[in-house]
Amino acid sequence: MTRYEPVYDSDGKCVCYVGADLSMQGVHDYVSGYIIRISIIAAIFLILCILLGMRIYIGARRADEMEGLIERQKRDKELTREIIEAFAKVVDLKDNYTRGHSLRVANYTEMLSKELGYDEETTEKYRNIALMHDIGKVGIPDSVLNKPGKLTDDEFALIKSHTSRGYEVLENISIMPEIATGARAHHERPDGKGYPQGLKKDEIPRVAQIIAVADCFDAMYSNRPYRKRMNFDKVVSIIKEASGTQLTPDVVDAFLRLVDKGEFRAPDDDGGGSMESIENIHAMEENQE
């Protein structure tokens, strides 16, 4: 296709003509190329949209799956806790002198663990371990465990064996390996005079150090058939004095901080309680614990 146009000077006189040839094939090629480029860009955009959509879908699905997994884990943790609490109640039912002891020690252990700065997962784990700290008592004959009178040396040795027996019961639970250490080591002492292994200071597993303070407090600050609970302030002073010998110092410090915050004292505590000498208390505890 050819087209000519006149060119005029300033006086309006035609001085020449300008012609242009246009190839229709060129137009066709240009339009085709333009359409192809637009199509390619559109295809790339569509592919990107599809990929982005797939990513969003997969992400949402994974989020749903993760939410479901978290929910299942939460249910599993609740179930584990309920089962452990049920076993703890069985242990406490067997011992007429310490009903509710395991649950109280577990609650105290949880309070101490939080005060010591442990995270929620560790605190929950330590609580479960504390619930099982006396499970070895299931293997102690009722005639010895609930004997009203003074224990013989052999009977007292049998009572002390609840730590090793508890370890044997729990040592193969792979889902919570540390649960057995609480049962075996909660009567160990920093001065090495505890049992069953005579561990000292940092040789004692951390959870057992915490349980020991909780266990000691409940042993004195709970009613038993053979005595009333001790006076709260007297219990606190005894635990303070036991720091570094029978009990781990920084755990005792955490206990004292909680006491200052108003924790541990029972709601019905009106300031009374037994003021009997600690020697007599220890003698009775050794007969019954």
SULJOSUL-V441635 format. One record per helix or strand of 3 or more residues. SS is the DSSP state (2 for helix, 1 for strand). FROM is the first residue (numbers start at 1). LEN is the number of residues. Records with the same first field share a line. If there is no record, write none. Layout:
SS->FROM-LEN + FROM-LEN
This chain:
1->2-7 + 14-8
2->24-71 + 101-15 + 120-12 + 135-5 + 142-4 + 153-8 + 162-9 + 174-3 + 179-7 + 201-3 + 206-15 + 232-10 + 249-12 + 278-11
